[in-house]
Amino acid sequence: MDGSPQFQPITEEDIAYFLVNTPDFFERHAGLLAGVQLCSPHGGRAISLPERQADLLRRKIHDLELGLADLLRASWDNAGIVSRLQVWTADLLRARSVLELPALVESGLKSQFGLPQVVLRLWDLAPGFDALDQAQDVGVSGRAWAAALTRPYCGLNQGQEVLAWLARPEAAASVALLALRQAADQPVFGLLVLASHDPQRFQASMATDFLHQIGEIAGAALSRLLPDNSPP
């Protein structure tokens, strides 16, 4: 060893550290920024650093605009669903007779949400409601299937037994199944089957907030047909 000082080569990390911690460097050497040449991402030509930064900002702005457009589209879609949900609920409230409610639930969902097939089944109703079309016997397995639903089911037609209630089960590409209760802690007394020919309409990954609301509203309205709530 000759005792002379050992110098370590300057690394890219050293340069980056210096520039980050010396913000006034480019103020003192403003000409450097204009002189730095980078390769354009849109071709082989060289561009200045400010041009490259401007390009990056334009792309970020474009991505933000796309994200905002998606949010606005989702907001408009949700607003439309809320509006249709309100119309359907108002129609149920305007029913003059409880006997009208089951058919109003089905027809309202079809018309307001553009569903080609909707079927409702109810059980354990008060005497006098057994003649309703929606009170057809669903069997022990149908009741058990509905009782097992803790949240709306969404997904493809997998030949579930309850889909046999539909007029055209083979035309149901995707379905939503909603168990009906008078309240969250009450037993199931019905099942709503919503069917679409579009396999993307009801997806297993979709949010079920609106479907849950539909189930709650239908359950509350139709609970008037239960023994403890039916009119004298």
mmCIF file of the C-alpha atoms, coordinates in Angstrom:
data_MODEL
# 
_entry.id   MODEL 
# 
loop_
_atom_site.group_PDB 
_atom_site.id 
_atom_site.type_symbol 
_atom_site.label_atom_id 
_atom_site.label_alt_id 
_atom_site.label_comp_id 
_atom_site.label_asym_id 
_atom_site.label_entity_id 
_atom_site.label_seq_id 
_atom_site.pdbx_PDB_ins_code 
_atom_site.Cartn_x 
_atom_site.Cartn_y 
_atom_site.Cartn_z 
_atom_site.occupancy 
_atom_site.B_iso_or_equiv 
_atom_site.pdbx_formal_charge 
_atom_site.auth_seq_id 
_atom_site.auth_comp_id 
_atom_site.auth_asym_id 
_atom_site.auth_atom_id 
_atom_site.pdbx_PDB_model_num 
ATOM 1   C CA . MET A 1 1   ? 0.000    0.000   0.000   1.00 0.00 ? 1   MET A CA 1 
ATOM 2   C CA . ASP A 1 2   ? 1.467    3.379   -0.983  1.00 0.00 ? 2   ASP A CA 1 
ATOM 3   C CA . GLY A 1 3   ? -0.773   5.342   1.428   1.00 0.00 ? 3   GLY A CA 1 
ATOM 4   C CA . SER A 1 4   ? -2.445   7.353   -1.325  1.00 0.00 ? 4   SER A CA 1 
ATOM 5   C CA . PRO A 1 5   ? -6.198   7.944   -0.836  1.00 0.00 ? 5   PRO A CA 1 
ATOM 6   C CA . GLN A 1 6   ? -8.535   5.427   -2.479  1.00 0.00 ? 6   GLN A CA 1 
ATOM 7   C CA . PHE A 1 7   ? -11.358  7.017   -4.464  1.00 0.00 ? 7   PHE A CA 1 
ATOM 8   C CA . GLN A 1 8   ? -14.599  5.141   -5.080  1.00 0.00 ? 8   GLN A CA 1 
ATOM 9   C CA . PRO A 1 9   ? -16.204  5.666   -8.487  1.00 0.00 ? 9   PRO A CA 1 
ATOM 10  C CA . ILE A 1 10  ? -19.340  7.823   -8.542  1.00 0.00 ? 10  ILE A CA 1 
ATOM 11  C CA . THR A 1 11  ? -22.448  5.691   -9.057  1.00 0.00 ? 11  THR A CA 1 
ATOM 12  C CA . GLU A 1 12  ? -25.846  6.546   -10.536 1.00 0.00 ? 12  GLU A CA 1 
ATOM 13  C CA . GLU A 1 13  ? -27.259  6.361   -7.024  1.00 0.00 ? 13  GLU A CA 1 
ATOM 14  C CA . ASP A 1 14  ? -24.756  9.017   -5.914  1.00 0.00 ? 14  ASP A CA 1 
ATOM 15  C CA . ILE A 1 15  ? -25.821  11.308  -8.746  1.00 0.00 ? 15  ILE A CA 1 
ATOM 16  C CA . ALA A 1 16  ? -29.519  10.757  -8.032  1.00 0.00 ? 16  ALA A CA 1 
ATOM 17  C CA . TYR A 1 17  ? -28.972  11.425  -4.326  1.00 0.00 ? 17  TYR A CA 1 
ATOM 18  C CA . PHE A 1 18  ? -27.098  14.634  -5.098  1.00 0.00 ? 18  PHE A CA 1 
ATOM 19  C CA . LEU A 1 19  ? -29.804  15.940  -7.450  1.00 0.00 ? 19  LEU A CA 1 
ATOM 20  C CA . VAL A 1 20  ? -32.625  15.111  -5.037  1.00 0.00 ? 20  VAL A CA 1 
ATOM 21  C CA . ASN A 1 21  ? -30.872  16.804  -2.162  1.00 0.00 ? 21  ASN A CA 1 
ATOM 22  C CA . THR A 1 22  ? -29.647  19.781  -4.178  1.00 0.00 ? 22  THR A CA 1 
ATOM 23  C CA . PRO A 1 23  ? -32.866  21.232  -5.651  1.00 0.00 ? 23  PRO A CA 1 
ATOM 24  C CA . ASP A 1 24  ? -31.204  24.485  -6.662  1.00 0.00 ? 24  ASP A CA 1 
ATOM 25  C CA . PHE A 1 25  ? -28.618  22.739  -8.873  1.00 0.00 ? 25  PHE A CA 1 
ATOM 26  C CA . PHE A 1 26  ? -30.665  23.195  -12.056 1.00 0.00 ? 26  PHE A CA 1 
ATOM 27  C CA . GLU A 1 27  ? -31.433  26.776  -11.101 1.00 0.00 ? 27  GLU A CA 1 
ATOM 28  C CA . ARG A 1 28  ? -27.710  27.472  -11.197 1.00 0.00 ? 28  ARG A CA 1 
ATOM 29  C CA . HIS A 1 29  ? -27.256  25.374  -14.347 1.00 0.00 ? 29  HIS A CA 1 
ATOM 30  C CA . ALA A 1 30  ? -30.528  25.964  -16.189 1.00 0.00 ? 30  ALA A CA 1 
ATOM 31  C CA . GLY A 1 31  ? -28.955  25.331  -19.578 1.00 0.00 ? 31  GLY A CA 1 
ATOM 32  C CA . LEU A 1 32  ? -28.313  21.706  -18.717 1.00 0.00 ? 32  LEU A CA 1 
ATOM 33  C CA . LEU A 1 33  ? -32.022  20.813  -18.765 1.00 0.00 ? 33  LEU A CA 1 
ATOM 34  C CA . ALA A 1 34  ? -32.462  22.070  -22.304 1.00 0.00 ? 34  ALA A CA 1 
ATOM 35  C CA . GLY A 1 35  ? -29.332  20.251  -23.408 1.00 0.00 ? 35  GLY A CA 1 
ATOM 36  C CA . VAL A 1 36  ? -30.251  16.813  -22.027 1.00 0.00 ? 36  VAL A CA 1 
ATOM 37  C CA . GLN A 1 37  ? -31.426  14.550  -24.860 1.00 0.00 ? 37  GLN A CA 1 
ATOM 38  C CA . LEU A 1 38  ? -33.563  11.452  -24.251 1.00 0.00 ? 38  LEU A CA 1 
ATOM 39  C CA . CYS A 1 39  ? -34.969  8.803   -26.557 1.00 0.00 ? 39  CYS A CA 1 
ATOM 40  C CA . SER A 1 40  ? -38.615  9.428   -27.414 1.00 0.00 ? 40  SER A CA 1 
ATOM 41  C CA . PRO A 1 41  ? -40.984  6.589   -26.425 1.00 0.00 ? 41  PRO A CA 1 
ATOM 42  C CA . HIS A 1 42  ? -42.842  7.189   -29.713 1.00 0.00 ? 42  HIS A CA 1 
ATOM 43  C CA . GLY A 1 43  ? -39.870  6.679   -31.997 1.00 0.00 ? 43  GLY A CA 1 
ATOM 44  C CA . GLY A 1 44  ? -36.114  6.766   -32.257 1.00 0.00 ? 44  GLY A CA 1 
ATOM 45  C CA . ARG A 1 45  ? -35.748  10.540  -32.325 1.00 0.00 ? 45  ARG A CA 1 
ATOM 46  C CA . ALA A 1 46  ? -34.105  12.382  -29.441 1.00 0.00 ? 46  ALA A CA 1 
ATOM 47  C CA . ILE A 1 47  ? -36.125  14.820  -27.345 1.00 0.00 ? 47  ILE A CA 1 
ATOM 48  C CA . SER A 1 48  ? -35.234  17.158  -24.523 1.00 0.00 ? 48  SER A CA 1 
ATOM 49  C CA . LEU A 1 49  ? -35.879  16.393  -20.877 1.00 0.00 ? 49  LEU A CA 1 
ATOM 50  C CA . PRO A 1 50  ? -38.682  18.991  -20.615 1.00 0.00 ? 50  PRO A CA 1 
ATOM 51  C CA . GLU A 1 51  ? -40.343  17.412  -23.678 1.00 0.00 ? 51  GLU A CA 1 
ATOM 52  C CA . ARG A 1 52  ? -40.115  13.969  -22.078 1.00 0.00 ? 52  ARG A CA 1 
ATOM 53  C CA . GLN A 1 53  ? -41.592  15.282  -18.830 1.00 0.00 ? 53  GLN A CA 1 
ATOM 54  C CA . ALA A 1 54  ? -44.410  16.960  -20.749 1.00 0.00 ? 54  ALA A CA 1 
ATOM 55  C CA . ASP A 1 55  ? -45.114  13.678  -22.538 1.00 0.00 ? 55  ASP A CA 1 
ATOM 56  C CA . LEU A 1 56  ? -45.251  11.804  -19.231 1.00 0.00 ? 56  LEU A CA 1 
ATOM 57  C CA . LEU A 1 57  ? -47.642  14.405  -17.833 1.00 0.00 ? 57  LEU A CA 1 
ATOM 58  C CA . ARG A 1 58  ? -49.879  14.123  -20.898 1.00 0.00 ? 58  ARG A CA 1 
ATOM 59  C CA . ARG A 1 59  ? -50.069  10.374  -20.467 1.00 0.00 ? 59  ARG A CA 1 
ATOM 60  C CA . LYS A 1 60  ? -50.865  10.705  -16.768 1.00 0.00 ? 60  LYS A CA 1 
ATOM 61  C CA . ILE A 1 61  ? -53.589  13.228  -17.549 1.00 0.00 ? 61  ILE A CA 1 
ATOM 62  C CA . HIS A 1 62  ? -54.997  10.878  -20.209 1.00 0.00 ? 62  HIS A CA 1 
ATOM 63  C CA . ASP A 1 63  ? -55.082  7.989   -17.712 1.00 0.00 ? 63  ASP A CA 1 
ATOM 64  C CA . LEU A 1 64  ? -56.787  10.213  -15.129 1.00 0.00 ? 64  LEU A CA 1 
ATOM 65  C CA . GLU A 1 65  ? -59.374  11.301  -17.706 1.00 0.00 ? 65  GLU A CA 1 
ATOM 66  C CA . LEU A 1 66  ? -60.128  7.673   -18.536 1.00 0.00 ? 66  LEU A CA 1 
ATOM 67  C CA . GLY A 1 67  ? -60.495  6.866   -14.846 1.00 0.00 ? 67  GLY A CA 1 
ATOM 68  C CA . LEU A 1 68  ? -62.795  9.839   -14.339 1.00 0.00 ? 68  LEU A CA 1 
ATOM 69  C CA . ALA A 1 69  ? -64.898  8.788   -17.328 1.00 0.00 ? 69  ALA A CA 1 
ATOM 70  C CA . ASP A 1 70  ? -65.287  5.305   -15.800 1.00 0.00 ? 70  ASP A CA 1 
ATOM 71  C CA . LEU A 1 71  ? -66.340  6.819   -12.475 1.00 0.00 ? 71  LEU A CA 1 
ATOM 72  C CA . LEU A 1 72  ? -68.880  9.085   -14.175 1.00 0.00 ? 72  LEU A CA 1 
ATOM 73  C CA . ARG A 1 73  ? -70.263  6.180   -16.186 1.00 0.00 ? 73  ARG A CA 1 
ATOM 74  C CA . ALA A 1 74  ? -70.623  4.083   -13.019 1.00 0.00 ? 74  ALA A CA 1 
ATOM 75  C CA . SER A 1 75  ? -72.262  7.031   -11.256 1.00 0.00 ? 75  SER A CA 1 
ATOM 76  C CA . TRP A 1 76  ? -74.792  7.466   -14.066 1.00 0.00 ? 76  TRP A CA 1 
ATOM 77  C CA . ASP A 1 77  ? -75.516  3.732   -14.100 1.00 0.00 ? 77  ASP A CA 1 
ATOM 78  C CA . ASN A 1 78  ? -76.037  3.709   -10.327 1.00 0.00 ? 78  ASN A CA 1 
ATOM 79  C CA . ALA A 1 79  ? -78.266  6.769   -10.505 1.00 0.00 ? 79  ALA A CA 1 
ATOM 80  C CA . GLY A 1 80  ? -80.383  5.002   -13.120 1.00 0.00 ? 80  GLY A CA 1 
ATOM 81  C CA . ILE A 1 81  ? -80.679  1.895   -10.947 1.00 0.00 ? 81  ILE A CA 1 
ATOM 82  C CA . VAL A 1 82  ? -81.677  3.980   -7.922  1.00 0.00 ? 82  VAL A CA 1 
ATOM 83  C CA . SER A 1 83  ? -84.342  5.755   -9.986  1.00 0.00 ? 83  SER A CA 1 
ATOM 84  C CA . ARG A 1 84  ? -85.804  2.468   -11.269 1.00 0.00 ? 84  ARG A CA 1 
ATOM 85  C CA . LEU A 1 85  ? -85.655  0.980   -7.788  1.00 0.00 ? 85  LEU A CA 1 
ATOM 86  C CA . GLN A 1 86  ? -87.629  3.956   -6.471  1.00 0.00 ? 86  GLN A CA 1 
ATOM 87  C CA . VAL A 1 87  ? -90.318  3.580   -9.156  1.00 0.00 ? 87  VAL A CA 1 
ATOM 88  C CA . TRP A 1 88  ? -90.656  -0.146  -8.401  1.00 0.00 ? 88  TRP A CA 1 
ATOM 89  C CA . THR A 1 89  ? -90.900  0.495   -4.649  1.00 0.00 ? 89  THR A CA 1 
ATOM 90  C CA . ALA A 1 90  ? -93.514  3.227   -5.151  1.00 0.00 ? 90  ALA A CA 1 
ATOM 91  C CA . ASP A 1 91  ? -95.639  0.833   -7.235  1.00 0.00 ? 91  ASP A CA 1 
ATOM 92  C CA . LEU A 1 92  ? -95.542  -1.703  -4.398  1.00 0.00 ? 92  LEU A CA 1 
ATOM 93  C CA . LEU A 1 93  ? -96.589  0.944   -1.887  1.00 0.00 ? 93  LEU A CA 1 
ATOM 94  C CA . ARG A 1 94  ? -99.506  1.989   -4.099  1.00 0.00 ? 94  ARG A CA 1 
ATOM 95  C CA . ALA A 1 95  ? -100.935 -1.541  -4.257  1.00 0.00 ? 95  ALA A CA 1 
ATOM 96  C CA . ARG A 1 96  ? -104.566 -1.436  -3.133  1.00 0.00 ? 96  ARG A CA 1 
ATOM 97  C CA . SER A 1 97  ? -104.670 -5.093  -2.183  1.00 0.00 ? 97  SER A CA 1 
ATOM 98  C CA . VAL A 1 98  ? -102.062 -7.439  -0.782  1.00 0.00 ? 98  VAL A CA 1 
ATOM 99  C CA . LEU A 1 99  ? -103.185 -9.930  -3.407  1.00 0.00 ? 99  LEU A CA 1 
ATOM 100 C CA . GLU A 1 100 ? -101.645 -7.663  -6.051  1.00 0.00 ? 100 GLU A CA 1 
ATOM 101 C CA . LEU A 1 101 ? -98.199  -7.612  -4.453  1.00 0.00 ? 101 LEU A CA 1 
ATOM 102 C CA . PRO A 1 102 ? -96.664  -10.866 -5.778  1.00 0.00 ? 102 PRO A CA 1 
ATOM 103 C CA . ALA A 1 103 ? -97.541  -10.048 -9.393  1.00 0.00 ? 103 ALA A CA 1 
ATOM 104 C CA . LEU A 1 104 ? -96.380  -6.436  -8.946  1.00 0.00 ? 104 LEU A CA 1 
ATOM 105 C CA . VAL A 1 105 ? -93.016  -7.635  -7.643  1.00 0.00 ? 105 VAL A CA 1 
ATOM 106 C CA . GLU A 1 106 ? -92.514  -9.793  -10.740 1.00 0.00 ? 106 GLU A CA 1 
ATOM 107 C CA . SER A 1 107 ? -93.867  -7.397  -13.376 1.00 0.00 ? 107 SER A CA 1 
ATOM 108 C CA . GLY A 1 108 ? -92.101  -4.386  -11.854 1.00 0.00 ? 108 GLY A CA 1 
ATOM 109 C CA . LEU A 1 109 ? -88.705  -6.060  -11.889 1.00 0.00 ? 109 LEU A CA 1 
ATOM 110 C CA . LYS A 1 110 ? -89.230  -7.137  -15.492 1.00 0.00 ? 110 LYS A CA 1 
ATOM 111 C CA . SER A 1 111 ? -90.253  -3.714  -16.738 1.00 0.00 ? 111 SER A CA 1 
ATOM 112 C CA . GLN A 1 112 ? -87.955  -1.514  -14.661 1.00 0.00 ? 112 GLN A CA 1 
ATOM 113 C CA . PHE A 1 113 ? -84.786  -3.590  -15.031 1.00 0.00 ? 113 PHE A CA 1 
ATOM 114 C CA . GLY A 1 114 ? -85.347  -5.140  -18.448 1.00 0.00 ? 114 GLY A CA 1 
ATOM 115 C CA . LEU A 1 115 ? -85.329  -8.717  -17.212 1.00 0.00 ? 115 LEU A CA 1 
ATOM 116 C CA . PRO A 1 116 ? -86.849  -11.271 -19.602 1.00 0.00 ? 116 PRO A CA 1 
ATOM 117 C CA . GLN A 1 117 ? -87.663  -13.752 -16.838 1.00 0.00 ? 117 GLN A CA 1 
ATOM 118 C CA . VAL A 1 118 ? -88.583  -13.184 -13.205 1.00 0.00 ? 118 VAL A CA 1 
ATOM 119 C CA . VAL A 1 119 ? -90.281  -15.770 -11.039 1.00 0.00 ? 119 VAL A CA 1 
ATOM 120 C CA . LEU A 1 120 ? -91.359  -15.563 -7.403  1.00 0.00 ? 120 LEU A CA 1 
ATOM 121 C CA . ARG A 1 121 ? -92.202  -18.407 -5.057  1.00 0.00 ? 121 ARG A CA 1 
ATOM 122 C CA . LEU A 1 122 ? -93.669  -17.979 -1.568  1.00 0.00 ? 122 LEU A CA 1 
ATOM 123 C CA . TRP A 1 123 ? -94.516  -20.392 1.252   1.00 0.00 ? 123 TRP A CA 1 
ATOM 124 C CA . ASP A 1 124 ? -95.848  -20.452 4.825   1.00 0.00 ? 124 ASP A CA 1 
ATOM 125 C CA . LEU A 1 125 ? -98.386  -17.776 3.896   1.00 0.00 ? 125 LEU A CA 1 
ATOM 126 C CA . ALA A 1 126 ? -101.524 -16.896 5.801   1.00 0.00 ? 126 ALA A CA 1 
ATOM 127 C CA . PRO A 1 127 ? -104.739 -18.789 4.955   1.00 0.00 ? 127 PRO A CA 1 
ATOM 128 C CA . GLY A 1 128 ? -106.423 -17.384 1.887   1.00 0.00 ? 128 GLY A CA 1 
ATOM 129 C CA . PHE A 1 129 ? -103.246 -16.839 -0.115  1.00 0.00 ? 129 PHE A CA 1 
ATOM 130 C CA . ASP A 1 130 ? -102.651 -20.451 -1.124  1.00 0.00 ? 130 ASP A CA 1 
ATOM 131 C CA . ALA A 1 131 ? -104.373 -19.886 -4.473  1.00 0.00 ? 131 ALA A CA 1 
ATOM 132 C CA . LEU A 1 132 ? -101.759 -17.375 -5.627  1.00 0.00 ? 132 LEU A CA 1 
ATOM 133 C CA . ASP A 1 133 ? -99.679  -18.471 -8.620  1.00 0.00 ? 133 ASP A CA 1 
ATOM 134 C CA . GLN A 1 134 ? -96.570  -17.605 -6.602  1.00 0.00 ? 134 GLN A CA 1 
ATOM 135 C CA . ALA A 1 135 ? -97.635  -19.967 -3.782  1.00 0.00 ? 135 ALA A CA 1 
ATOM 136 C CA . GLN A 1 136 ? -97.047  -23.155 -5.771  1.00 0.00 ? 136 GLN A CA 1 
ATOM 137 C CA . ASP A 1 137 ? -95.381  -25.900 -3.764  1.00 0.00 ? 137 ASP A CA 1 
ATOM 138 C CA . VAL A 1 138 ? -91.598  -25.762 -4.077  1.00 0.00 ? 138 VAL A CA 1 
ATOM 139 C CA . GLY A 1 139 ? -90.882  -28.892 -2.081  1.00 0.00 ? 139 GLY A CA 1 
ATOM 140 C CA . VAL A 1 140 ? -88.508  -29.428 0.792   1.00 0.00 ? 140 VAL A CA 1 
ATOM 141 C CA . SER A 1 141 ? -85.411  -29.107 -1.376  1.00 0.00 ? 141 SER A CA 1 
ATOM 142 C CA . GLY A 1 142 ? -86.552  -25.746 -2.800  1.00 0.00 ? 142 GLY A CA 1 
ATOM 143 C CA . ARG A 1 143 ? -87.081  -24.341 0.672   1.00 0.00 ? 143 ARG A CA 1 
ATOM 144 C CA . ALA A 1 144 ? -83.769  -25.697 1.892   1.00 0.00 ? 144 ALA A CA 1 
ATOM 145 C CA . TRP A 1 145 ? -81.952  -24.222 -1.117  1.00 0.00 ? 145 TRP A CA 1 
ATOM 146 C CA . ALA A 1 146 ? -83.436  -20.785 -0.402  1.00 0.00 ? 146 ALA A CA 1 
ATOM 147 C CA . ALA A 1 147 ? -82.758  -20.992 3.331   1.00 0.00 ? 147 ALA A CA 1 
ATOM 148 C CA . ALA A 1 148 ? -79.079  -21.648 2.638   1.00 0.00 ? 148 ALA A CA 1 
ATOM 149 C CA . LEU A 1 149 ? -78.689  -18.292 0.852   1.00 0.00 ? 149 LEU A CA 1 
ATOM 150 C CA . THR A 1 150 ? -77.100  -15.777 3.200   1.00 0.00 ? 150 THR A CA 1 
ATOM 151 C CA . ARG A 1 151 ? -76.653  -13.219 0.400   1.00 0.00 ? 151 ARG A CA 1 
ATOM 152 C CA . PRO A 1 152 ? -77.840  -12.892 -3.217  1.00 0.00 ? 152 PRO A CA 1 
ATOM 153 C CA . TYR A 1 153 ? -76.423  -15.510 -5.555  1.00 0.00 ? 153 TYR A CA 1 
ATOM 154 C CA . CYS A 1 154 ? -75.121  -14.261 -8.897  1.00 0.00 ? 154 CYS A CA 1 
ATOM 155 C CA . GLY A 1 155 ? -73.627  -16.385 -11.624 1.00 0.00 ? 155 GLY A CA 1 
ATOM 156 C CA . LEU A 1 156 ? -74.102  -18.588 -14.637 1.00 0.00 ? 156 LEU A CA 1 
ATOM 157 C CA . ASN A 1 157 ? -76.952  -21.020 -15.088 1.00 0.00 ? 157 ASN A CA 1 
ATOM 158 C CA . GLN A 1 158 ? -75.578  -24.193 -13.538 1.00 0.00 ? 158 GLN A CA 1 
ATOM 159 C CA . GLY A 1 159 ? -78.830  -26.123 -13.691 1.00 0.00 ? 159 GLY A CA 1 
ATOM 160 C CA . GLN A 1 160 ? -79.924  -25.234 -10.176 1.00 0.00 ? 160 GLN A CA 1 
ATOM 161 C CA . GLU A 1 161 ? -83.139  -27.007 -9.269  1.00 0.00 ? 161 GLU A CA 1 
ATOM 162 C CA . VAL A 1 162 ? -84.994  -23.754 -8.613  1.00 0.00 ? 162 VAL A CA 1 
ATOM 163 C CA . LEU A 1 163 ? -84.425  -22.614 -12.209 1.00 0.00 ? 163 LEU A CA 1 
ATOM 164 C CA . ALA A 1 164 ? -87.042  -25.160 -13.267 1.00 0.00 ? 164 ALA A CA 1 
ATOM 165 C CA . TRP A 1 165 ? -89.590  -22.604 -12.019 1.00 0.00 ? 165 TRP A CA 1 
ATOM 166 C CA . LEU A 1 166 ? -88.749  -20.378 -14.995 1.00 0.00 ? 166 LEU A CA 1 
ATOM 167 C CA . ALA A 1 167 ? -90.914  -20.550 -18.112 1.00 0.00 ? 167 ALA A CA 1 
ATOM 168 C CA . ARG A 1 168 ? -87.749  -21.043 -20.206 1.00 0.00 ? 168 ARG A CA 1 
ATOM 169 C CA . PRO A 1 169 ? -84.878  -22.290 -18.029 1.00 0.00 ? 169 PRO A CA 1 
ATOM 170 C CA . GLU A 1 170 ? -82.741  -22.997 -21.093 1.00 0.00 ? 170 GLU A CA 1 
ATOM 171 C CA . ALA A 1 171 ? -82.831  -19.279 -22.029 1.00 0.00 ? 171 ALA A CA 1 
ATOM 172 C CA . ALA A 1 172 ? -81.340  -18.219 -18.699 1.00 0.00 ? 172 ALA A CA 1 
ATOM 173 C CA . ALA A 1 173 ? -77.618  -17.678 -19.288 1.00 0.00 ? 173 ALA A CA 1 
ATOM 174 C CA . SER A 1 174 ? -77.022  -15.922 -15.970 1.00 0.00 ? 174 SER A CA 1 
ATOM 175 C CA . VAL A 1 175 ? -79.186  -15.676 -12.873 1.00 0.00 ? 175 VAL A CA 1 
ATOM 176 C CA . ALA A 1 176 ? -79.584  -13.906 -9.548  1.00 0.00 ? 176 ALA A CA 1 
ATOM 177 C CA . LEU A 1 177 ? -81.322  -15.675 -6.678  1.00 0.00 ? 177 LEU A CA 1 
ATOM 178 C CA . LEU A 1 178 ? -82.652  -13.670 -3.720  1.00 0.00 ? 178 LEU A CA 1 
ATOM 179 C CA . ALA A 1 179 ? -83.980  -15.236 -0.540  1.00 0.00 ? 179 ALA A CA 1 
ATOM 180 C CA . LEU A 1 180 ? -86.872  -13.271 1.003   1.00 0.00 ? 180 LEU A CA 1 
ATOM 181 C CA . ARG A 1 181 ? -87.205  -12.634 4.721   1.00 0.00 ? 181 ARG A CA 1 
ATOM 182 C CA . GLN A 1 182 ? -89.431  -10.373 6.768   1.00 0.00 ? 182 GLN A CA 1 
ATOM 183 C CA . ALA A 1 183 ? -86.277  -9.169  8.529   1.00 0.00 ? 183 ALA A CA 1 
ATOM 184 C CA . ALA A 1 184 ? -82.642  -10.225 8.610   1.00 0.00 ? 184 ALA A CA 1 
ATOM 185 C CA . ASP A 1 185 ? -83.159  -12.455 11.663  1.00 0.00 ? 185 ASP A CA 1 
ATOM 186 C CA . GLN A 1 186 ? -86.377  -14.042 10.361  1.00 0.00 ? 186 GLN A CA 1 
ATOM 187 C CA . PRO A 1 187 ? -86.767  -17.319 8.444   1.00 0.00 ? 187 PRO A CA 1 
ATOM 188 C CA . VAL A 1 188 ? -86.937  -17.389 4.657   1.00 0.00 ? 188 VAL A CA 1 
ATOM 189 C CA . PHE A 1 189 ? -90.469  -17.417 3.250   1.00 0.00 ? 189 PHE A CA 1 
ATOM 190 C CA . GLY A 1 190 ? -89.757  -16.946 -0.447  1.00 0.00 ? 190 GLY A CA 1 
ATOM 191 C CA . LEU A 1 191 ? -87.279  -16.848 -3.293  1.00 0.00 ? 191 LEU A CA 1 
ATOM 192 C CA . LEU A 1 192 ? -86.907  -14.468 -6.221  1.00 0.00 ? 192 LEU A CA 1 
ATOM 193 C CA . VAL A 1 193 ? -85.291  -15.790 -9.399  1.00 0.00 ? 193 VAL A CA 1 
ATOM 194 C CA . LEU A 1 194 ? -84.005  -13.160 -11.852 1.00 0.00 ? 194 LEU A CA 1 
ATOM 195 C CA . ALA A 1 195 ? -82.809  -14.519 -15.184 1.00 0.00 ? 195 ALA A CA 1 
ATOM 196 C CA . SER A 1 196 ? -81.101  -12.979 -18.210 1.00 0.00 ? 196 SER A CA 1 
ATOM 197 C CA . HIS A 1 197 ? -80.065  -14.295 -21.615 1.00 0.00 ? 197 HIS A CA 1 
ATOM 198 C CA . ASP A 1 198 ? -76.843  -12.283 -21.208 1.00 0.00 ? 198 ASP A CA 1 
ATOM 199 C CA . PRO A 1 199 ? -74.125  -14.360 -19.471 1.00 0.00 ? 199 PRO A CA 1 
ATOM 200 C CA . GLN A 1 200 ? -72.485  -11.112 -18.281 1.00 0.00 ? 200 GLN A CA 1 
ATOM 201 C CA . ARG A 1 201 ? -75.638  -9.662  -16.646 1.00 0.00 ? 201 ARG A CA 1 
ATOM 202 C CA . PHE A 1 202 ? -75.186  -11.481 -13.338 1.00 0.00 ? 202 PHE A CA 1 
ATOM 203 C CA . GLN A 1 203 ? -71.559  -12.302 -12.571 1.00 0.00 ? 203 GLN A CA 1 
ATOM 204 C CA . ALA A 1 204 ? -70.171  -14.016 -9.497  1.00 0.00 ? 204 ALA A CA 1 
ATOM 205 C CA . SER A 1 205 ? -67.723  -11.129 -9.006  1.00 0.00 ? 205 SER A CA 1 
ATOM 206 C CA . MET A 1 206 ? -70.312  -8.332  -9.176  1.00 0.00 ? 206 MET A CA 1 
ATOM 207 C CA . ALA A 1 207 ? -71.334  -6.217  -6.195  1.00 0.00 ? 207 ALA A CA 1 
ATOM 208 C CA . THR A 1 208 ? -74.716  -7.258  -4.803  1.00 0.00 ? 208 THR A CA 1 
ATOM 209 C CA . ASP A 1 209 ? -75.725  -4.098  -2.908  1.00 0.00 ? 209 ASP A CA 1 
ATOM 210 C CA . PHE A 1 210 ? -78.663  -3.281  -5.197  1.00 0.00 ? 210 PHE A CA 1 
ATOM 211 C CA . LEU A 1 211 ? -79.781  -6.908  -5.365  1.00 0.00 ? 211 LEU A CA 1 
ATOM 212 C CA . HIS A 1 212 ? -79.708  -7.009  -1.568  1.00 0.00 ? 212 HIS A CA 1 
ATOM 213 C CA . GLN A 1 213 ? -81.940  -3.920  -1.491  1.00 0.00 ? 213 GLN A CA 1 
ATOM 214 C CA . ILE A 1 214 ? -84.349  -5.510  -3.953  1.00 0.00 ? 214 ILE A CA 1 
ATOM 215 C CA . GLY A 1 215 ? -84.539  -8.581  -1.726  1.00 0.00 ? 215 GLY A CA 1 
ATOM 216 C CA . GLU A 1 216 ? -85.142  -6.478  1.379   1.00 0.00 ? 216 GLU A CA 1 
ATOM 217 C CA . ILE A 1 217 ? -87.866  -4.391  -0.262  1.00 0.00 ? 217 ILE A CA 1 
ATOM 218 C CA . ALA A 1 218 ? -89.604  -7.428  -1.741  1.00 0.00 ? 218 ALA A CA 1 
ATOM 219 C CA . GLY A 1 219 ? -89.372  -9.264  1.580   1.00 0.00 ? 219 GLY A CA 1 
ATOM 220 C CA . ALA A 1 220 ? -90.822  -6.325  3.515   1.00 0.00 ? 220 ALA A CA 1 
ATOM 221 C CA . ALA A 1 221 ? -93.673  -5.811  1.041   1.00 0.00 ? 221 ALA A CA 1 
ATOM 222 C CA . LEU A 1 222 ? -94.582  -9.487  0.741   1.00 0.00 ? 222 LEU A CA 1 
ATOM 223 C CA . SER A 1 223 ? -94.376  -10.058 4.494   1.00 0.00 ? 223 SER A CA 1 
ATOM 224 C CA . ARG A 1 224 ? -97.943  -8.682  4.577   1.00 0.00 ? 224 ARG A CA 1 
ATOM 225 C CA . LEU A 1 225 ? -99.004  -12.096 3.288   1.00 0.00 ? 225 LEU A CA 1 
ATOM 226 C CA . LEU A 1 226 ? -97.569  -13.905 6.322   1.00 0.00 ? 226 LEU A CA 1 
ATOM 227 C CA . PRO A 1 227 ? -99.904  -15.127 9.087   1.00 0.00 ? 227 PRO A CA 1 
ATOM 228 C CA . ASP A 1 228 ? -98.919  -12.532 11.693  1.00 0.00 ? 228 ASP A CA 1 
ATOM 229 C CA . ASN A 1 229 ? -99.137  -9.606  9.251   1.00 0.00 ? 229 ASN A CA 1 
ATOM 230 C CA . SER A 1 230 ? -102.063 -10.419 6.987   1.00 0.00 ? 230 SER A CA 1 
ATOM 231 C CA . PRO A 1 231 ? -105.112 -8.117  7.205   1.00 0.00 ? 231 PRO A CA 1 
ATOM 232 C CA . PRO A 1 232 ? -108.136 -9.460  9.125   1.00 0.00 ? 232 PRO A CA 1 
# 
